[in-house]
């Protein structure tokens, strides 16, 4: 018994080929870090995503500018502020080197300012970020009410997509 008798004489098979090099969705990723464990996880996500998309990563840390409200009439002692800033620069360099172990297209940016949200959004524009990666402490209930969420506030103002890592 021949089962091929009902098949057509010619059979055309069309195979769809994937594009050779599809354009990456993200090319510049900005990730904010405060050097916490949650921020370290956000950096890891950003670096892995950038590696897969051949994107650039910029690590951002915002160092709080001294405020007159922080200190008494004597103001903020310059030596203390310089020492604290130096320590932050070292931490940012260490975090950058850690990220570069996984992917070499990583840079660092240190900003000084009073308003974290403003500094992050400004840096995103400065580096032309097309993705912003943030960590959140995940406060709920009364802690969320008291402390709010910087990530939530940034989410409402950003001009690019945001990945929030918890």
C-alpha positions in Angstrom: 0.0 0.0 0.0 1.5 3.4 -1.0 0.6 6.3 1.3 2.3 8.9 -0.8 -0.1 8.7 -3.7 -2.3 11.6 -2.5 0.6 14.0 -2.0 1.1 16.8 -4.5 4.0 16.4 -6.9 5.7 19.6 -5.8 5.9 20.7 -2.2 7.1 24.3 -1.4 8.4 25.0 2.1 9.0 28.6 3.1 11.2 29.1 6.1 11.2 32.5 7.7 14.7 33.8 8.5 15.3 36.0 11.5 16.8 39.3 10.7 20.6 39.3 10.8 21.0 42.0 13.4 17.8 43.4 14.9 18.1 46.8 16.4 18.4 46.7 20.2 15.5 48.1 22.2 17.8 50.0 24.6 21.2 51.5 23.8 21.9 53.6 26.9 20.9 52.4 30.4 21.2 54.6 33.5 21.1 52.7 36.8 21.0 54.6 40.1 22.8 53.2 43.1 23.0 54.0 46.7 25.4 51.0 47.3 22.7 49.0 49.1 22.1 45.3 48.4 18.9 46.2 46.5 20.8 48.7 44.4 23.5 46.1 43.7 20.8 43.8 42.4 19.5 46.6 40.2 23.0 47.1 38.8 23.3 43.4 38.1 20.0 43.5 36.1 21.0 46.6 34.2 24.4 45.1 33.3 22.9 41.8 32.1 20.3 43.6 30.1 23.0 45.9 28.6 25.2 42.9 27.8 22.4 41.2 25.9 21.5 44.3 24.0 25.0 45.6 23.4 24.0 48.8 25.3 26.0 51.2 27.4 25.5 51.4 31.1 26.0 54.4 33.3 26.0 53.9 37.1 24.8 57.0 38.9 25.2 57.9 42.5 23.7 61.1 43.9 25.7 62.5 46.8 23.6 64.7 49.0 24.7 68.3 48.9 25.0 69.8 52.4 22.0 71.8 53.5 21.7 74.6 56.0 19.0 72.5 57.7 21.5 69.7 58.3 23.8 71.7 60.6 23.8 74.4 63.2 25.0 78.0 62.7 28.5 76.7 62.0 27.4 75.1 58.8 28.7 71.9 57.3 32.4 71.3 58.1 34.2 71.3 54.7 36.7 68.7 55.7 33.9 66.3 56.7 32.1 66.8 53.5 35.3 66.4 51.4 36.1 63.1 53.3 32.5 61.8 52.8 32.6 62.6 49.1 36.0 60.9 48.7 34.5 57.8 50.3 31.5 57.9 47.9 33.9 58.2 44.9 35.7 55.1 46.1 32.5 53.2 46.5 31.3 54.2 43.0 34.7 53.2 41.5 34.4 49.8 43.3 30.8 49.2 42.1 31.9 50.2 38.5 34.8 47.7 38.6 32.4 45.0 39.9 30.0 45.7 37.0 32.8 45.8 34.4 33.7 42.2 35.4 30.5 41.2 33.7 30.4 43.7 30.9 33.0 46.3 29.8 30.6 49.1 28.6 30.1 50.5 32.1 30.7 54.1 33.1 30.1 56.0 36.3 28.6 59.4 37.1 28.6 61.1 40.4 26.1 64.0 40.9 25.8 66.3 43.9 22.4 67.7 44.8 19.6 68.2 47.3 16.8 66.6 45.3 17.5 62.9 44.4 14.6 62.7 42.0 15.7 65.9 40.1 19.3 64.7 39.9 18.3 61.2 38.6 16.0 62.7 35.9 18.6 65.3 34.9 21.3 62.6 34.6 19.0 60.5 32.5 18.6 63.4 30.0 22.3 64.2 30.2 23.3 60.6 29.1 20.4 60.3 26.7 19.2 57.2 28.6 16.5 55.2 27.0 16.0 53.0 30.1 16.3 54.0 33.7 16.9 51.2 36.3 16.0 51.9 39.9 15.9 49.8 43.1 13.2 50.2 45.7 13.2 49.4 49.4 9.7 48.1 49.0 8.2 49.9 52.0 4.5 49.2 52.5 2.0 50.5 55.0 3.1 53.2 57.4 6.7 53.1 56.3 5.6 53.9 52.7 3.3 56.6 54.0 6.2 58.2 56.1 9.1 57.7 53.7 7.3 57.6 50.4 9.0 56.1 47.4 11.7 57.9 45.3 11.1 55.3 42.6 7.4 56.0 42.5 8.0 59.8 42.3 10.6 59.3 39.5 8.2 57.0 37.6 5.7 59.8 37.2 8.2 62.2 35.8 10.6 60.2 33.7 10.7 60.6 29.9 12.0 57.0 29.3 10.9 53.6 30.4 11.8 52.5 34.0 12.7 49.1 35.3 12.1 49.0 39.1 14.0 46.2 40.8 12.9 45.1 44.3 
